[in-house]
């Protein structure tokens, strides 16, 4: 009983300390009506490279990564993190200069300016919004609740823990905007990475650094045809997924677009890439592999189990605070970006040109939080949450990426052709990868992604020529200095 009280006290103290430090850093920042969009969604352009790197790192690194990747209990999942380094470099060197040149608040604003059409911005912004609402937000809350339940071995339902996470995360996102989210992400990131590294060492010490007895397929980096990542996928859809996620996904790029200038943003993104290369791979696979040796195949419960068994009791309160921080950071980042997409891409375009951003954001936040809690039970049925997330992600990733490719590399493409290509891509990918479809194929879903991407590009270009009678022009470059057409 006394130990539980100590854990709770440490947890509350660490969480409150991070909240206090965030408040002290963010208090007094401008939130006047005439600059609410830039302040609330882009932190007034005031994030230094430290906070860009910290926020990007912790927005991505949450329990869906720690729980989901370790839940596969094999080294193969490390490829997601290694490929992410390439995605971050592409964000820094290719996409960021374009976003800053066009002074974008959302990634979809770039599409509006390249296609000269407000509707394509709304359609793609709506898809990003739905992806956050239906896929990422409930998955993050569920995996965080599962971890807490498993680590502390408490007789409390996952739904109850999910409610607490969702409410606290919503309050952070609403009252502080992106500035508070990014600052708290950075402070929390130091704690999360430090504790996750400690878990790796504790896990290795538990098996005396001896991996004997673990099946070879759990240790190999060359995946077989029936593994989560067959080796051939490294040359098909793996890198395309990373380009989409890091280069066009509003939740990630929003942090990089909130720096004072492109150089500061690039510096932060490249630091985040370094962290992902040097630290993240170990923390998302080694505890899971060790748990297989200790407990056998236990799936997504692996990370919470190994932490609960190996972490010294006096440290579990700190670790609980770190995990809670990771969950809340990712969740409130998703909330903030989803709200930005709705306010900037949809509401201001079709309903009210200059709304009260703070008030409107509050309404959207309440609705999204309620939807998240409704969807949590669905994710409890998943065999592997990380594999489910990646498969569902394909419904949006390649169709959306195709429209960025067409918009940046070609001119004189009708926005209606691009929108039609996106709709085609969602249906095409879903038809090929979900078993209830009449055109279902047994290929790995990552192999289907490049097929979907190039099919969408082809559909957009063919429709532009045959249906809308436009002559497509090859740009020969992404964008030139000063070009805004």
C-alpha positions as CSV (number, residue, x, y, z in Angstrom):
1,X,0.0,0.0,0.0
2,X,2.8,2.4,1.0
3,X,4.6,1.6,-2.3
4,X,1.6,2.4,-4.4
5,X,1.2,5.7,-2.5
6,X,4.9,6.6,-3.2
7,X,4.4,5.7,-6.9
8,X,1.4,7.9,-7.2
9,X,3.1,10.8,-5.4
10,X,6.1,10.6,-7.7
11,X,3.8,10.4,-10.7
12,X,1.8,13.5,-9.7
13,X,5.0,15.5,-8.7
14,X,6.8,14.8,-12.0
15,X,3.7,15.5,-14.1
16,X,2.9,18.7,-12.2
17,X,6.6,19.9,-12.6
18,X,6.5,19.5,-16.3
19,X,3.2,21.3,-16.4
20,X,4.6,24.2,-14.4
21,X,7.8,24.5,-16.5
22,X,5.6,24.5,-19.7
23,X,3.4,27.3,-18.2
24,X,6.4,29.4,-17.2
25,X,7.8,29.1,-20.7
26,X,4.5,29.9,-22.5
27,X,2.8,32.4,-20.3
28,X,2.1,35.8,-21.7
29,X,2.3,34.8,-25.3
30,X,0.2,36.7,-27.8
31,X,-3.2,35.2,-28.5
32,X,-5.0,38.3,-29.9
33,X,-7.8,37.7,-32.4
34,X,-5.9,39.1,-35.4
35,X,-3.1,36.5,-35.0
36,X,-4.9,33.6,-33.5
37,X,-4.3,31.2,-36.4
38,X,-0.5,31.7,-36.4
39,X,-0.2,31.8,-32.7
40,X,-2.6,28.9,-31.8
41,X,-1.5,26.6,-34.7
42,X,2.1,27.7,-35.4
43,X,3.2,29.0,-32.0
44,X,3.6,32.5,-33.6
45,X,6.5,31.2,-35.6
46,X,8.5,31.1,-32.4
47,X,9.8,27.6,-32.0
48,X,13.5,27.3,-31.9
49,X,15.3,24.2,-33.3
50,X,15.4,22.6,-29.9
51,X,11.6,22.6,-29.5
52,X,11.1,21.6,-33.2
53,X,13.3,18.5,-32.6
54,X,11.7,17.7,-29.2
55,X,8.2,18.1,-30.4
56,X,8.7,16.0,-33.6
57,X,10.4,13.3,-31.6
58,X,7.8,12.9,-28.9
59,X,4.8,13.5,-31.2
60,X,5.8,10.3,-33.1
61,X,7.2,8.4,-30.1
62,X,4.3,7.3,-28.0
63,X,2.8,4.1,-26.6
64,X,1.7,3.1,-30.1
65,X,5.4,2.9,-30.9
66,X,6.7,1.6,-27.6
67,X,3.9,-0.8,-27.0
68,X,3.1,-1.7,-30.6
69,X,6.6,-2.3,-31.9
70,X,7.8,-4.1,-28.8
71,X,4.6,-6.1,-29.0
72,X,5.8,-7.8,-32.2
73,X,8.8,-9.1,-30.1
74,X,11.2,-9.1,-33.0
75,X,14.1,-7.0,-34.4
76,X,12.5,-6.7,-37.8
77,X,10.3,-3.7,-36.7
78,X,13.5,-1.6,-36.4
79,X,13.2,-0.9,-40.2
80,X,10.3,1.5,-39.5
81,X,12.7,3.7,-37.5
82,X,15.6,3.5,-39.8
83,X,13.5,4.3,-42.8
84,X,12.0,7.3,-40.8
85,X,15.5,8.9,-40.8
86,X,15.3,9.1,-44.6
87,X,11.8,10.5,-44.4
88,X,13.0,13.3,-42.0
89,X,15.9,14.2,-44.3
90,X,13.4,14.5,-47.2
91,X,11.2,16.7,-45.1
92,X,14.1,19.0,-44.2
93,X,15.6,19.2,-47.7
94,X,12.6,18.9,-50.0
95,X,9.3,19.9,-48.4
96,X,10.2,22.5,-45.8
97,X,11.7,25.0,-48.3
98,X,8.4,24.8,-50.2
99,X,6.1,25.2,-47.2
100,X,8.1,28.2,-46.0
101,X,8.2,29.8,-49.5
102,X,4.4,29.6,-49.7
103,X,3.9,30.6,-46.0
104,X,1.7,27.7,-45.3
105,X,-0.3,27.2,-42.0
106,X,-1.3,23.7,-43.0
107,X,0.3,21.3,-45.5
108,X,-2.9,21.3,-47.5
109,X,-2.6,25.0,-48.0
110,X,0.2,24.2,-50.4
111,X,-2.2,22.2,-52.5
112,X,-4.6,25.1,-52.7
113,X,-1.9,27.3,-54.0
114,X,-0.4,24.8,-56.5
115,X,-3.8,23.8,-57.9
116,X,-5.3,27.2,-57.5
117,X,-8.4,25.6,-56.0
118,X,-9.7,25.8,-52.5
119,X,-11.8,22.6,-52.7
120,X,-8.8,20.3,-53.0
121,X,-7.4,21.8,-49.8
122,X,-10.7,21.0,-48.1
123,X,-10.9,17.5,-49.4
124,X,-7.3,16.5,-48.4
125,X,-7.6,18.4,-45.1
126,X,-10.7,16.4,-44.4
127,X,-9.0,13.1,-45.1
128,X,-6.1,14.1,-42.8
129,X,-8.7,15.1,-40.2
130,X,-10.5,11.8,-40.5
131,X,-7.2,9.9,-40.3
132,X,-6.4,11.6,-37.0
133,X,-9.9,11.1,-35.6
134,X,-10.5,7.5,-36.7
135,X,-7.1,6.0,-36.7
136,X,-4.3,7.7,-34.8
137,X,-6.1,9.3,-31.8
138,X,-8.0,6.2,-30.5
139,X,-4.9,4.0,-31.1
140,X,-2.7,6.3,-29.0
141,X,-5.2,6.5,-26.2
142,X,-5.8,2.7,-26.2
143,X,-2.2,1.7,-26.3
144,X,-1.4,4.1,-23.4
145,X,-4.2,2.8,-21.3
146,X,-3.1,-0.8,-22.1
147,X,0.4,-0.1,-21.0
148,X,-0.7,1.5,-17.7
149,X,-3.0,-1.4,-16.9
150,X,-0.3,-4.0,-17.7
151,X,2.6,-2.3,-15.9
152,X,0.8,-1.6,-12.7
153,X,-1.3,-4.8,-12.8
154,X,-4.4,-2.7,-11.7
155,X,-8.0,-3.9,-11.7
156,X,-9.1,-0.8,-13.6
157,X,-10.7,-1.0,-17.1
158,X,-8.9,0.3,-20.1
159,X,-11.9,2.4,-21.0
160,X,-11.6,4.3,-17.6
161,X,-7.9,4.9,-18.1
162,X,-8.6,6.1,-21.6
163,X,-11.1,8.7,-20.4
164,X,-8.5,10.2,-18.1
165,X,-5.9,10.4,-20.8
166,X,-8.3,11.9,-23.3
167,X,-9.6,14.6,-21.0
168,X,-6.2,15.7,-19.8
169,X,-4.8,15.7,-23.4
170,X,-7.7,17.7,-24.6
171,X,-7.2,20.3,-21.9
172,X,-3.5,20.7,-22.9
173,X,-4.2,21.1,-26.6
174,X,-7.0,23.6,-26.0
175,X,-5.6,25.9,-23.4
176,X,-2.1,26.1,-24.7
177,X,-2.2,25.7,-28.5
178,X,0.8,24.4,-30.4
179,X,3.3,26.4,-28.3
180,X,2.4,24.6,-25.1
181,X,2.2,21.3,-26.9
182,X,5.7,21.7,-28.4
183,X,7.3,23.0,-25.2
184,X,5.8,20.2,-23.1
185,X,6.8,17.7,-25.8
186,X,10.4,18.7,-25.4
187,X,10.5,18.6,-21.6
188,X,8.7,15.3,-21.7
189,X,11.0,14.0,-24.4
190,X,14.0,14.2,-22.2
191,X,12.2,12.1,-19.5
192,X,10.7,9.6,-22.0
193,X,14.0,8.9,-23.8
194,X,15.9,8.6,-20.6
195,X,13.5,6.2,-19.0
196,X,13.2,4.2,-22.2
197,X,17.0,3.8,-22.4
198,X,17.0,2.6,-18.8
199,X,14.4,-0.1,-19.7
200,X,16.7,-1.3,-22.5
201,X,19.6,-1.8,-20.0
202,X,17.3,-3.4,-17.4
203,X,16.0,-5.8,-20.0
204,X,19.5,-6.8,-21.2
205,X,20.7,-7.3,-17.6
206,X,17.7,-9.6,-17.0
207,X,19.0,-12.0,-19.6
208,X,22.7,-11.3,-18.9
209,X,23.0,-9.9,-22.4
210,X,22.5,-13.4,-23.7
211,X,20.1,-13.8,-26.6
212,X,20.5,-17.6,-26.9
213,X,17.3,-19.5,-27.1
214,X,15.5,-16.8,-28.9
215,X,14.3,-18.1,-32.4
216,X,16.4,-16.7,-35.3
217,X,13.3,-15.2,-36.9
218,X,13.0,-12.9,-33.8
219,X,16.5,-11.6,-34.3
220,X,16.9,-11.3,-38.0
221,X,16.6,-8.1,-40.0
222,X,15.7,-10.0,-43.2
223,X,12.0,-10.6,-43.1
224,X,10.4,-13.7,-44.7
225,X,7.3,-13.5,-46.9
226,X,5.0,-14.1,-44.0
227,X,6.7,-11.7,-41.5
228,X,5.4,-8.2,-40.6
229,X,8.0,-6.6,-42.9
230,X,9.1,-8.9,-45.8
231,X,12.6,-7.8,-47.0
232,X,11.2,-6.9,-50.4
233,X,9.1,-4.2,-48.9
234,X,12.2,-2.1,-48.2
235,X,12.4,-1.6,-52.0
236,X,8.7,-1.0,-52.6
237,X,6.5,0.9,-50.2
238,X,8.5,1.4,-47.1
239,X,10.2,4.7,-48.1
240,X,7.1,6.0,-49.7
241,X,5.3,5.6,-46.4
242,X,8.0,7.7,-44.7
243,X,7.8,10.4,-47.3
244,X,4.1,10.7,-46.8
245,X,4.3,10.6,-43.0
246,X,7.1,13.0,-42.4
247,X,6.7,15.2,-45.4
248,X,3.0,15.8,-45.8
249,X,1.3,14.7,-42.5
250,X,0.0,17.9,-40.8
251,X,0.7,16.5,-37.3
252,X,4.4,16.2,-37.9
253,X,5.1,19.1,-40.3
254,X,3.1,21.6,-38.3
255,X,6.0,21.6,-35.7
256,X,8.6,22.2,-38.4
257,X,6.5,25.0,-39.9
258,X,6.4,26.8,-36.6
259,X,10.0,27.9,-36.5
260,X,11.1,31.6,-37.2
261,X,12.6,30.6,-40.6
262,X,13.4,27.6,-42.7
263,X,17.0,27.2,-41.6
264,X,15.9,26.9,-37.9
265,X,13.2,24.4,-38.9
266,X,15.7,22.3,-40.9
267,X,18.1,22.2,-38.0
268,X,15.4,20.9,-35.7
269,X,14.3,18.3,-38.1
270,X,17.8,17.0,-38.7
271,X,18.4,16.8,-35.0
272,X,15.2,14.8,-34.7
273,X,16.6,12.5,-37.4
274,X,19.8,12.0,-35.4
275,X,17.8,11.0,-32.3
276,X,15.7,8.6,-34.4
277,X,18.9,7.0,-35.8
278,X,20.9,6.7,-32.5
279,X,18.4,6.2,-29.8
280,X,14.9,5.1,-31.0
281,X,15.7,1.8,-32.7
282,X,16.9,0.1,-29.5
283,X,14.0,1.3,-27.3
284,X,11.3,0.0,-29.7
285,X,12.6,-3.6,-30.2
286,X,15.0,-4.8,-27.5
287,X,12.6,-4.9,-24.6
288,X,10.1,-6.8,-26.8
289,X,12.8,-9.4,-27.9
290,X,13.8,-9.9,-24.3
291,X,10.2,-10.3,-23.2
292,X,9.9,-13.2,-25.6
293,X,12.7,-14.9,-23.9
294,X,11.3,-14.2,-20.4
295,X,7.6,-14.8,-21.0
296,X,7.1,-16.2,-24.5
297,X,4.7,-14.6,-27.1
298,X,2.5,-12.2,-25.2
299,X,2.0,-9.6,-27.9
300,X,1.2,-5.9,-27.1
301,X,1.4,-6.6,-23.3
302,X,5.1,-7.2,-23.6
303,X,6.4,-3.7,-22.9
304,X,4.2,-3.1,-19.9
305,X,5.0,-6.5,-18.5
306,X,8.7,-6.2,-18.7
307,X,8.7,-2.7,-17.2
308,X,6.4,-3.7,-14.4
309,X,8.6,-6.7,-13.5
310,X,12.1,-5.1,-13.9
311,X,11.8,-1.5,-13.0
312,X,12.6,-0.7,-9.4
313,X,9.5,0.2,-7.4
314,X,10.7,3.7,-6.6
315,X,11.2,4.4,-10.3
316,X,7.8,3.2,-11.5
317,X,6.1,6.5,-10.6
318,X,8.7,8.4,-12.7
319,X,8.2,5.9,-15.6
320,X,4.5,6.2,-15.4
321,X,4.8,10.0,-15.7
322,X,7.1,9.5,-18.7
323,X,4.6,7.2,-20.4
324,X,1.7,9.5,-19.6
325,X,3.7,12.4,-21.0
326,X,4.3,10.4,-24.3
327,X,0.6,9.6,-24.6
328,X,-0.6,13.1,-23.9
329,X,2.1,14.7,-26.1
330,X,1.1,12.6,-29.1
331,X,-2.7,12.9,-28.4
332,X,-2.7,16.6,-27.9
333,X,-0.5,17.0,-31.0
334,X,-3.0,15.1,-33.0
335,X,-5.8,17.1,-31.6
336,X,-4.1,20.4,-32.3
337,X,-3.3,19.5,-35.9
338,X,-6.8,18.1,-36.5
339,X,-8.3,21.3,-35.2
340,X,-6.0,23.3,-37.4
341,X,-7.1,21.3,-40.4
342,X,-10.8,21.8,-39.7
343,X,-10.5,25.5,-38.8
344,X,-8.2,26.6,-41.6
345,X,-9.1,24.2,-44.4
346,X,-12.9,23.8,-43.9
347,X,-14.5,26.2,-41.5
348,X,-12.8,29.4,-42.7
349,X,-13.3,28.4,-46.4
350,X,-17.0,27.5,-46.2
351,X,-18.6,28.8,-43.0
352,X,-16.9,31.8,-41.4
353,X,-13.8,33.7,-42.7
354,X,-12.7,35.0,-39.4
355,X,-14.0,32.8,-36.6
356,X,-13.0,32.9,-32.9
357,X,-10.3,30.3,-33.2
358,X,-10.0,29.5,-29.5
359,X,-13.8,29.0,-29.1
360,X,-14.1,27.0,-32.3
361,X,-11.1,24.9,-31.4
362,X,-12.8,24.1,-28.1
363,X,-15.9,22.7,-29.8
364,X,-13.9,20.6,-32.2
365,X,-11.7,19.3,-29.3
366,X,-14.7,18.1,-27.3
367,X,-16.2,16.3,-30.4
368,X,-12.9,14.6,-31.3
369,X,-12.3,13.5,-27.7
370,X,-15.7,12.0,-27.5
371,X,-15.2,10.1,-30.8
372,X,-11.8,8.8,-29.6
373,X,-13.4,7.2,-26.5
374,X,-16.1,5.6,-28.6
375,X,-13.5,4.0,-30.9
376,X,-11.1,2.7,-28.2
377,X,-13.0,-0.7,-27.8
378,X,-12.5,-1.4,-31.5
379,X,-8.7,-1.2,-31.1
380,X,-8.8,-3.6,-28.2
381,X,-9.7,-6.3,-30.7
382,X,-6.6,-5.8,-32.8
383,X,-4.0,-8.7,-32.8
384,X,-1.2,-6.2,-33.3
385,X,-1.9,-2.5,-33.0
386,X,1.2,-1.3,-35.0
387,X,0.5,-3.6,-37.9
388,X,-3.2,-2.6,-37.9
389,X,-2.2,1.1,-37.9
390,X,0.2,0.8,-40.8
391,X,-2.4,-1.1,-42.9
392,X,-5.1,1.4,-42.2
393,X,-2.7,4.2,-42.9
394,X,-2.4,3.0,-46.5
395,X,-6.0,4.0,-47.2
396,X,-4.9,7.7,-47.0
397,X,-1.2,7.8,-47.4
398,X,-0.6,6.9,-51.0
399,X,-3.6,8.7,-52.5
400,X,-2.7,11.9,-50.6
401,X,1.0,11.6,-51.5
402,X,0.1,11.2,-55.2
403,X,-1.6,14.6,-55.2
404,X,1.4,16.3,-53.6
405,X,3.6,14.7,-56.3
406,X,1.3,15.7,-59.1
407,X,0.9,19.2,-57.7
408,X,4.6,19.8,-57.2
409,X,6.0,18.2,-60.4
410,X,3.3,19.2,-62.9
411,X,1.4,22.3,-64.0
412,X,-2.0,22.9,-65.5
413,X,-3.6,19.9,-63.7
414,X,-7.3,20.4,-62.9
415,X,-8.0,20.0,-59.2
416,X,-11.1,17.8,-60.0
417,X,-8.8,15.3,-61.6
418,X,-6.6,15.2,-58.5
419,X,-9.6,14.8,-56.2
420,X,-11.0,12.0,-58.4
421,X,-7.6,10.3,-58.2
422,X,-7.6,10.4,-54.4
423,X,-11.1,8.9,-54.2
424,X,-10.0,6.2,-56.7
425,X,-6.8,5.5,-54.6
426,X,-8.7,5.0,-51.3
427,X,-11.1,2.5,-52.9
428,X,-8.4,0.8,-54.9
429,X,-6.0,0.3,-51.9
430,X,-8.9,-0.9,-49.7
431,X,-10.1,-3.3,-52.3
432,X,-6.7,-4.9,-52.7
433,X,-5.7,-5.2,-49.0
434,X,-8.9,-6.0,-47.1
435,X,-10.0,-9.6,-47.3
436,X,-13.7,-8.9,-47.6
437,X,-13.2,-7.2,-50.9
438,X,-13.9,-9.1,-54.2
439,X,-10.5,-7.8,-55.7
440,X,-8.5,-8.7,-52.6
441,X,-4.9,-9.9,-53.3
442,X,-2.6,-11.8,-50.9
443,X,0.3,-9.4,-51.4
444,X,1.7,-7.6,-48.4
445,X,0.0,-4.3,-47.9
446,X,3.3,-2.4,-48.3
447,X,3.7,-3.9,-51.8
448,X,0.3,-2.5,-52.7
449,X,1.3,1.1,-51.7
450,X,3.6,1.9,-54.7
451,X,1.0,0.4,-57.0
452,X,-1.6,2.6,-55.5
453,X,0.6,5.7,-55.7
454,X,1.5,5.4,-59.4
455,X,-2.1,4.4,-60.2
456,X,-3.4,7.6,-58.6
457,X,-0.8,9.7,-60.4
458,X,-1.8,8.0,-63.7
459,X,-5.5,8.5,-63.0
460,X,-5.0,12.2,-62.3
461,X,-3.0,12.9,-65.4
462,X,-5.2,10.8,-67.7
463,X,-8.4,12.5,-66.4
464,X,-6.8,15.9,-66.7
465,X,-6.2,15.3,-70.4
466,X,-9.2,13.2,-71.5
467,X,-12.0,14.5,-69.2
468,X,-10.9,18.1,-68.5
469,X,-9.1,18.7,-71.8
470,X,-6.0,20.2,-70.2
471,X,-2.4,19.9,-71.5
472,X,-0.3,18.8,-68.6
473,X,3.0,20.5,-68.3
474,X,6.1,19.0,-66.7
475,X,7.5,21.4,-64.1
476,X,11.0,19.9,-64.2
477,X,11.5,21.1,-60.6
478,X,9.5,21.3,-57.4
479,X,9.3,25.1,-57.3
480,X,11.5,28.0,-58.2
481,X,12.3,30.9,-56.0
482,X,9.4,33.4,-55.9
483,X,7.0,31.1,-57.9
484,X,3.5,31.1,-56.4
485,X,1.4,29.8,-59.2
